[in-house]
């Protein structure tokens, strides 16, 4: 998950009331908690876990609820037997109305028991939080989507739109088998939808119970890794020469470090800078508004660049992340290499950024190779009022006084693959996080209990709003 957790915390200084305070969990919340617990306590790491097992456990819940067999599709690929997933189809009554797709990844980042204060694969409720790997990223959303369709069945709800659910594996590990990518390439009709609801948006709080903002993710950057390499005959270290593979690579990396890609904006980022900037009421906020009006305003850009997230949100960024070279401590290096990771602003191909890096380096002796896997570069989803509108209406209901601010992710999610397949994908508001990021991808991951329960109610209402009115 590449969320905007804590983003609006730094931007929205005026807090709005949180949703109504929960006391003891309702019976339906306790039933939902069992789904959530089963997902969290199923280890789905790539190294030692099984997404297939998690998908099978959710399948059994749908079977117990008497979903017809043709509405339940467990999928996996030979050679990736533990990386399977599940698609559920809840039919609508209007054959002309296009479906909506609910998507969530059920794989999680690695977690070592010896590093955590609590067992990462035991759901623990403590001091108003649920602790465990995946409690926020992304098994909270996965559990809500499963619960939503089960509640539809229990209610006998008949939506006009068909509602589809895809629980997938592989989002957290670059290069692993990816369920969303596989479905888009091999079972496109199965997940066909007018749009999809995904992770990536959400709310931010002050860490003390007040929700400060809600965002919807509309678009993200393209991910690419490049291998830079220099080669040399080498020789004895007692006879150094100017033609040194390590120094040659170092000069190339220095030039990349000193290169600033130009300021760019999409409709989403322009609106984000305008609205989030106006809400800040400080110098950076004023500069955000000014830059949205005039991306060539160098004075405003200099102020905005002081914020690391904002600096990356308005341009392509490329940064060295791995370094290797040489073969012996008493020999001149015969080879030196580095990995440069780029997060590419929408509208640019991976090839064009590779060419720009070559121009910046200006040394044909430095080879630049794009490393697999090659990610697609999908078009940005539109800021469609038919999609954003229901989010705005429900946010105003749950958190009076708050607006839904569209934002673009500096990272990427499975929206990359769905968007490339022609399914615009949005990271929705609802569940909120704390300013410190809640341990996502790190130690002692957690989510506020209230955030999960209120977010569940919000997401259920949101899906019904779309499903009831094509």
C-alpha positions as CSV (number, residue, x, y, z in Angstrom):
1,X,0.0,0.0,0.0
2,X,1.4,3.4,-1.0
3,X,-1.1,5.6,1.0
4,X,-1.2,9.3,1.7
5,X,-1.3,8.6,5.5
6,X,-0.5,11.7,7.5
7,X,-0.5,13.9,4.3
8,X,-3.5,16.0,5.2
9,X,-2.4,16.1,8.8
10,X,0.4,18.4,7.8
11,X,-1.9,20.5,5.6
12,X,-5.2,20.9,7.4
13,X,-4.9,22.9,10.5
14,X,-8.5,23.3,11.3
15,X,-10.0,20.1,12.7
16,X,-13.6,19.1,12.2
17,X,-15.6,17.0,14.6
18,X,-15.0,13.3,14.3
19,X,-17.9,11.0,13.6
20,X,-20.2,10.1,16.4
21,X,-18.4,8.4,19.3
22,X,-18.7,4.6,19.4
23,X,-19.2,2.9,22.8
24,X,-19.6,-0.8,23.0
25,X,-19.4,-2.6,19.6
26,X,-22.7,-3.4,18.0
27,X,-23.6,-7.1,17.2
28,X,-22.9,-6.5,13.5
29,X,-19.5,-5.0,14.3
30,X,-18.6,-8.0,16.4
31,X,-19.5,-10.2,13.5
32,X,-17.4,-8.1,11.2
33,X,-14.5,-8.3,13.7
34,X,-14.4,-12.1,13.2
35,X,-13.9,-11.7,9.5
36,X,-11.2,-9.1,10.1
37,X,-9.5,-11.3,12.8
38,X,-9.4,-14.3,10.4
39,X,-7.7,-12.2,7.7
40,X,-5.2,-10.6,10.0
41,X,-4.3,-13.9,11.6
42,X,-3.7,-15.6,8.3
43,X,-0.1,-15.0,7.5
44,X,0.1,-13.7,3.9
45,X,3.7,-12.7,3.6
46,X,5.5,-13.8,0.5
47,X,8.2,-15.6,2.4
48,X,6.2,-17.9,4.7
49,X,2.5,-17.1,4.2
50,X,-0.4,-17.9,1.9
51,X,-2.8,-15.6,0.2
52,X,-4.5,-18.7,-1.2
53,X,-5.4,-19.8,2.3
54,X,-6.8,-16.3,3.2
55,X,-8.8,-16.4,-0.1
56,X,-10.1,-19.9,0.7
57,X,-11.2,-18.8,4.2
58,X,-13.1,-15.9,2.7
59,X,-14.6,-18.3,0.1
60,X,-16.0,-20.5,2.9
61,X,-17.7,-17.5,4.4
62,X,-19.5,-16.7,1.1
63,X,-20.4,-20.4,0.7
64,X,-21.8,-20.5,4.2
65,X,-24.0,-17.4,3.2
66,X,-25.3,-19.5,0.3
67,X,-23.7,-17.5,-2.5
68,X,-24.2,-19.5,-5.8
69,X,-21.0,-21.3,-6.9
70,X,-20.9,-19.3,-10.2
71,X,-20.5,-16.1,-8.3
72,X,-17.4,-17.3,-6.5
73,X,-14.1,-17.7,-8.4
74,X,-11.0,-18.8,-6.6
75,X,-8.0,-18.2,-8.9
76,X,-4.3,-19.0,-8.8
77,X,-1.5,-19.6,-11.4
78,X,0.6,-22.7,-11.6
79,X,3.9,-22.0,-10.0
80,X,2.3,-19.5,-7.6
81,X,0.0,-21.8,-5.6
82,X,0.2,-19.8,-2.4
83,X,-0.5,-16.4,-4.2
84,X,-4.1,-17.0,-5.2
85,X,-7.0,-14.7,-4.8
86,X,-10.8,-14.5,-4.9
87,X,-13.4,-12.8,-7.1
88,X,-17.0,-12.5,-6.0
89,X,-19.8,-11.3,-8.3
90,X,-23.0,-9.9,-6.7
91,X,-25.4,-9.4,-9.6
92,X,-27.4,-6.2,-10.2
93,X,-30.9,-6.0,-11.6
94,X,-30.2,-3.6,-14.5
95,X,-28.3,-5.3,-17.3
96,X,-27.5,-2.0,-18.9
97,X,-25.8,-0.6,-15.8
98,X,-22.0,-1.2,-15.7
99,X,-20.6,-2.9,-12.6
100,X,-18.4,-1.4,-9.9
101,X,-15.3,-3.3,-8.7
102,X,-14.2,-3.4,-5.0
103,X,-10.5,-4.3,-4.9
104,X,-8.2,-5.0,-2.0
105,X,-4.8,-6.8,-1.7
106,X,-4.6,-9.4,1.0
107,X,-0.8,-9.9,1.0
108,X,1.2,-8.0,3.6
109,X,4.8,-6.8,4.2
110,X,7.2,-9.1,6.0
111,X,7.0,-9.0,9.8
112,X,9.5,-10.7,12.2
113,X,8.1,-11.7,15.6
114,X,11.4,-10.9,17.4
115,X,11.2,-7.3,16.1
116,X,7.6,-6.6,17.2
117,X,6.2,-5.9,20.6
118,X,3.2,-8.2,19.9
119,X,2.8,-11.2,17.7
120,X,2.2,-9.6,14.2
121,X,-0.2,-12.4,13.2
122,X,-2.4,-12.2,16.3
123,X,-5.1,-9.6,16.3
124,X,-4.6,-7.7,19.6
125,X,-7.0,-4.9,20.8
126,X,-5.2,-2.6,23.1
127,X,-5.8,1.1,24.2
128,X,-8.3,1.7,21.5
129,X,-6.3,0.2,18.7
130,X,-6.1,-3.1,16.7
131,X,-2.5,-4.3,16.4
132,X,-1.1,-6.7,13.8
133,X,0.4,-6.9,10.4
134,X,-2.1,-5.8,7.8
135,X,-4.5,-4.3,10.3
136,X,-4.5,-1.2,8.2
137,X,-2.6,-2.2,5.0
138,X,-4.8,-3.6,3.5
139,X,-6.8,-6.2,5.4
140,X,-9.0,-3.5,6.9
141,X,-10.4,-2.7,3.5
142,X,-10.5,-6.3,2.4
143,X,-12.5,-7.3,5.5
144,X,-14.9,-4.4,4.9
145,X,-15.5,-5.5,1.3
146,X,-16.2,-9.1,2.3
147,X,-18.5,-7.9,5.0
148,X,-20.3,-5.5,2.7
149,X,-21.3,-8.3,0.2
150,X,-22.3,-10.6,3.1
151,X,-24.5,-7.9,4.5
152,X,-26.0,-7.4,1.0
153,X,-26.9,-11.0,0.9
154,X,-28.3,-11.1,4.4
155,X,-30.5,-8.0,3.7
156,X,-31.7,-9.4,0.4
157,X,-30.4,-6.2,-1.2
158,X,-30.9,-6.0,-4.9
159,X,-28.6,-3.3,-6.4
160,X,-29.1,-1.9,-9.8
161,X,-25.4,-2.3,-10.6
162,X,-23.5,-5.5,-10.3
163,X,-20.9,-5.3,-7.5
164,X,-17.7,-7.2,-7.9
165,X,-15.0,-8.0,-5.4
166,X,-11.4,-8.9,-6.1
167,X,-9.1,-10.0,-3.3
168,X,-5.6,-10.2,-4.7
169,X,-2.0,-11.0,-3.8
170,X,1.3,-9.5,-4.8
171,X,0.8,-5.7,-4.3
172,X,3.5,-5.4,-1.6
173,X,6.4,-7.1,-3.4
174,X,7.8,-5.6,-6.6
175,X,8.3,-8.4,-9.1
176,X,6.1,-11.0,-7.3
177,X,3.1,-12.6,-8.9
178,X,0.4,-9.9,-8.9
179,X,-3.2,-11.0,-8.8
180,X,-4.6,-7.7,-10.1
181,X,-2.2,-7.7,-13.0
182,X,-3.1,-11.3,-13.7
183,X,-6.8,-10.7,-13.7
184,X,-6.4,-7.6,-15.9
185,X,-4.4,-9.6,-18.4
186,X,-6.2,-13.0,-18.3
187,X,-9.7,-12.4,-16.9
188,X,-10.5,-8.9,-18.0
189,X,-14.2,-9.7,-18.5
190,X,-14.5,-11.2,-15.0
191,X,-13.5,-7.9,-13.4
192,X,-15.0,-5.6,-16.0
193,X,-16.4,-2.4,-14.3
194,X,-17.1,1.2,-15.0
195,X,-14.7,2.1,-12.1
196,X,-13.0,0.5,-9.1
197,X,-12.7,1.4,-5.4
198,X,-9.3,0.8,-3.9
199,X,-6.9,1.7,-1.2
200,X,-4.8,4.9,-1.3
201,X,-7.2,7.6,-0.1
202,X,-8.6,7.9,3.4
203,X,-8.5,10.3,6.4
204,X,-5.9,11.8,8.7
205,X,-6.3,12.6,12.3
206,X,-4.4,14.5,14.9
207,X,-3.7,11.3,16.8
208,X,-6.1,12.3,19.5
209,X,-9.4,11.4,18.1
210,X,-10.1,14.3,15.7
211,X,-10.3,13.6,12.0
212,X,-8.7,16.5,10.1
213,X,-9.2,15.6,6.5
214,X,-10.5,13.1,4.0
215,X,-8.9,12.5,0.6
216,X,-9.6,10.5,-2.5
217,X,-6.6,9.2,-4.5
218,X,-7.1,10.0,-8.2
219,X,-4.0,8.8,-10.0
220,X,-0.5,7.9,-9.1
221,X,3.1,7.9,-10.5
222,X,4.7,5.2,-12.5
223,X,7.3,3.1,-10.8
224,X,10.6,2.3,-12.6
225,X,14.0,1.0,-11.6
226,X,17.1,1.6,-13.8
227,X,20.5,-0.1,-13.5
228,X,23.4,2.3,-14.0
229,X,26.7,0.5,-14.7
230,X,30.3,1.4,-15.6
231,X,33.0,-1.1,-16.6
232,X,36.8,-0.9,-16.8
233,X,39.8,-3.2,-17.3
234,X,40.9,-2.4,-13.7
235,X,44.4,-3.1,-12.5
236,X,46.6,-3.0,-9.4
237,X,45.6,-0.4,-6.9
238,X,49.1,0.8,-6.5
239,X,49.0,2.3,-10.0
240,X,45.7,4.3,-10.0
241,X,44.4,5.9,-13.1
242,X,41.8,8.6,-13.9
243,X,39.7,6.1,-15.7
244,X,38.1,4.5,-12.6
245,X,34.7,2.7,-12.8
246,X,33.7,3.8,-9.3
247,X,34.5,7.5,-9.9
248,X,32.8,7.4,-13.3
249,X,29.6,6.1,-11.7
250,X,29.9,8.6,-8.8
251,X,30.0,11.5,-11.3
252,X,26.9,10.1,-13.0
253,X,25.0,9.8,-9.7
254,X,26.0,13.3,-8.7
255,X,24.6,14.7,-11.9
256,X,21.3,12.9,-11.3
257,X,21.3,14.2,-7.7
258,X,21.8,17.8,-9.0
259,X,19.1,17.5,-11.7
260,X,15.6,18.8,-10.9
261,X,12.8,17.6,-13.0
262,X,10.4,20.4,-14.0
263,X,7.2,21.3,-12.1
264,X,4.1,19.7,-13.6
265,X,0.4,19.4,-12.6
266,X,-2.6,17.3,-13.4
267,X,-6.2,18.4,-12.8
268,X,-6.0,16.4,-9.5
269,X,-2.8,17.9,-8.2
270,X,-3.9,21.4,-9.2
271,X,-7.1,21.0,-7.2
272,X,-5.2,19.5,-4.3
273,X,-2.7,22.3,-4.1
274,X,-5.5,24.9,-4.3
275,X,-7.8,23.4,-1.7
276,X,-5.2,21.9,0.7
277,X,-3.1,25.0,0.4
278,X,-5.9,27.3,1.2
279,X,-6.8,25.2,4.3
280,X,-3.2,25.5,5.7
281,X,-3.2,29.2,6.3
282,X,0.7,29.3,6.4
283,X,3.5,30.3,4.0
284,X,3.6,26.8,2.4
285,X,-0.1,26.9,1.9
286,X,0.0,30.3,0.2
287,X,2.8,29.0,-2.0
288,X,0.8,25.9,-2.9
289,X,-2.1,28.1,-4.0
290,X,0.2,30.4,-6.0
291,X,1.9,27.4,-7.7
292,X,-1.5,25.9,-8.7
293,X,-2.3,29.2,-10.4
294,X,1.1,29.5,-12.0
295,X,3.4,26.4,-12.1
296,X,6.2,28.7,-13.4
297,X,6.2,30.7,-10.2
298,X,9.8,30.0,-9.0
299,X,9.3,31.8,-5.7
300,X,6.3,29.7,-4.8
301,X,8.1,26.6,-6.0
302,X,11.1,27.2,-3.7
303,X,8.8,27.5,-0.7
304,X,6.8,24.3,-1.7
305,X,10.0,22.4,-2.2
306,X,10.8,22.6,1.5
307,X,8.1,19.9,2.0
308,X,9.4,16.5,0.9
309,X,6.1,15.1,-0.1
310,X,5.0,18.3,-2.0
311,X,8.4,18.4,-3.8
312,X,7.8,15.0,-5.2
313,X,4.1,15.5,-5.9
314,X,4.8,18.1,-8.6
315,X,7.5,16.4,-10.6
316,X,9.3,13.2,-11.6
317,X,11.9,12.1,-9.1
318,X,14.8,9.7,-9.5
319,X,17.0,8.7,-6.6
320,X,19.9,6.2,-6.1
321,X,18.8,3.4,-3.8
322,X,21.4,0.6,-4.2
323,X,25.2,0.7,-4.8
324,X,27.8,-1.9,-5.6
325,X,31.2,-2.1,-7.2
326,X,34.8,-3.4,-7.2
327,X,36.0,-6.9,-6.7
328,X,39.0,-6.7,-4.3
329,X,40.3,-4.2,-1.8
330,X,43.7,-4.0,-3.5
331,X,42.5,-3.8,-7.1
332,X,41.1,-1.0,-9.3
333,X,37.4,-1.7,-9.9
334,X,36.4,-3.4,-13.1
335,X,32.8,-2.6,-12.6
336,X,30.5,-0.4,-10.5
337,X,26.7,-0.3,-10.5
338,X,23.8,1.5,-8.9
339,X,20.0,1.2,-8.8
340,X,18.1,4.4,-9.5
341,X,14.5,4.4,-8.6
342,X,12.2,6.8,-10.5
343,X,8.7,7.8,-9.7
344,X,7.4,9.2,-13.0
345,X,4.9,12.0,-13.2
346,X,1.8,11.1,-15.3
347,X,2.1,11.6,-19.0
348,X,5.7,10.4,-19.4
349,X,6.8,7.0,-20.6
350,X,9.5,5.0,-18.8
351,X,11.6,5.3,-22.0
352,X,11.5,9.0,-22.1
353,X,12.8,9.3,-18.5
354,X,15.6,6.8,-19.3
355,X,16.5,9.1,-22.2
356,X,16.5,12.2,-20.0
357,X,18.8,10.4,-17.5
358,X,21.2,9.7,-20.3
359,X,21.2,13.3,-21.3
360,X,21.7,14.5,-17.7
361,X,24.6,12.1,-17.2
362,X,26.2,13.0,-20.5
363,X,28.6,10.0,-20.5
364,X,28.1,7.1,-23.0
365,X,30.3,5.0,-20.8
366,X,27.5,4.7,-18.3
367,X,25.0,2.2,-19.4
368,X,21.3,2.7,-18.3
369,X,19.1,-0.4,-18.3
370,X,15.4,-0.4,-17.3
371,X,14.9,-3.3,-14.9
372,X,11.9,-5.7,-14.9
373,X,9.1,-5.7,-14.1
374,X,8.0,-2.9,-16.3
375,X,5.0,-1.2,-14.9
376,X,2.3,0.2,-17.2
377,X,1.7,3.9,-17.5
378,X,-2.1,4.2,-17.3
379,X,-4.1,7.4,-17.9
380,X,-5.1,9.4,-14.9
381,X,-8.7,8.7,-13.7
382,X,-11.1,11.6,-14.4
383,X,-12.4,13.9,-11.6
384,X,-15.9,12.6,-12.5
385,X,-18.6,14.3,-10.3
386,X,-20.6,11.0,-10.6
387,X,-17.9,9.3,-8.7
388,X,-16.5,12.0,-6.4
389,X,-20.0,13.4,-5.6
390,X,-21.2,10.5,-3.4
391,X,-17.9,10.6,-1.5
392,X,-18.4,14.3,-0.8
393,X,-22.0,13.8,0.3
394,X,-21.1,11.0,2.7
395,X,-18.0,12.7,4.1
396,X,-20.2,15.8,4.9
397,X,-22.6,13.4,6.7
398,X,-20.0,11.6,8.7
399,X,-17.6,14.4,9.3
400,X,-19.5,17.7,9.1
401,X,-17.4,20.6,7.9
402,X,-14.8,18.4,6.0
403,X,-14.3,18.4,2.3
404,X,-13.0,15.5,0.1
405,X,-9.7,16.7,-1.4
406,X,-8.5,14.8,-4.5
407,X,-4.8,13.9,-4.4
408,X,-2.3,12.0,-6.5
409,X,0.0,9.4,-4.9
410,X,3.8,9.7,-5.2
411,X,3.9,5.9,-5.0
412,X,1.7,3.2,-6.7
413,X,-0.9,0.6,-5.9
414,X,-2.8,-2.0,-8.0
415,X,-4.6,0.9,-9.6
416,X,-1.7,0.9,-12.0
417,X,-2.8,-2.4,-13.5
418,X,-6.5,-1.8,-13.4
419,X,-6.2,1.7,-14.9
420,X,-4.1,0.3,-17.7
421,X,-6.8,-2.2,-18.4
422,X,-9.4,0.6,-18.8
423,X,-10.9,0.6,-15.3
424,X,-10.4,4.0,-13.6
425,X,-9.5,3.3,-10.0
426,X,-10.0,5.5,-7.0
427,X,-8.5,5.3,-3.5
428,X,-11.5,6.1,-1.3
429,X,-12.0,8.2,1.9
430,X,-13.3,6.7,5.1
431,X,-10.8,4.9,7.4
432,X,-8.3,7.4,8.9
433,X,-4.8,7.1,10.3
434,X,-2.5,8.9,12.7
435,X,0.2,11.4,11.9
436,X,3.0,8.8,12.5
437,X,1.7,6.5,9.7
438,X,0.4,3.8,12.1
439,X,3.4,1.5,11.5
440,X,2.4,0.6,8.0
441,X,5.3,-1.3,6.4
442,X,7.1,-1.0,9.7
443,X,6.9,-2.3,13.3
444,X,3.7,-2.6,15.4
445,X,1.2,-1.8,12.6
446,X,-2.1,-0.6,14.1
447,X,-5.4,1.0,13.3
448,X,-7.7,2.9,15.7
449,X,-10.7,0.7,16.5
450,X,-13.1,3.6,16.0
451,X,-11.5,4.3,12.6
452,X,-12.2,0.7,11.5
453,X,-15.8,0.6,12.7
454,X,-16.8,4.1,11.4
455,X,-14.9,3.5,8.2
456,X,-16.8,0.3,7.7
457,X,-20.1,2.1,8.0
458,X,-18.9,4.8,5.6
459,X,-17.7,2.4,3.0
460,X,-20.9,0.3,3.2
461,X,-23.0,3.4,2.6
462,X,-20.6,4.5,-0.3
463,X,-20.9,1.2,-2.1
464,X,-24.7,1.3,-1.8
465,X,-24.8,4.8,-3.1
466,X,-23.1,3.7,-6.3
467,X,-24.9,0.4,-6.6
468,X,-28.4,1.9,-6.2
469,X,-28.0,4.6,-8.8
470,X,-26.1,3.9,-12.0
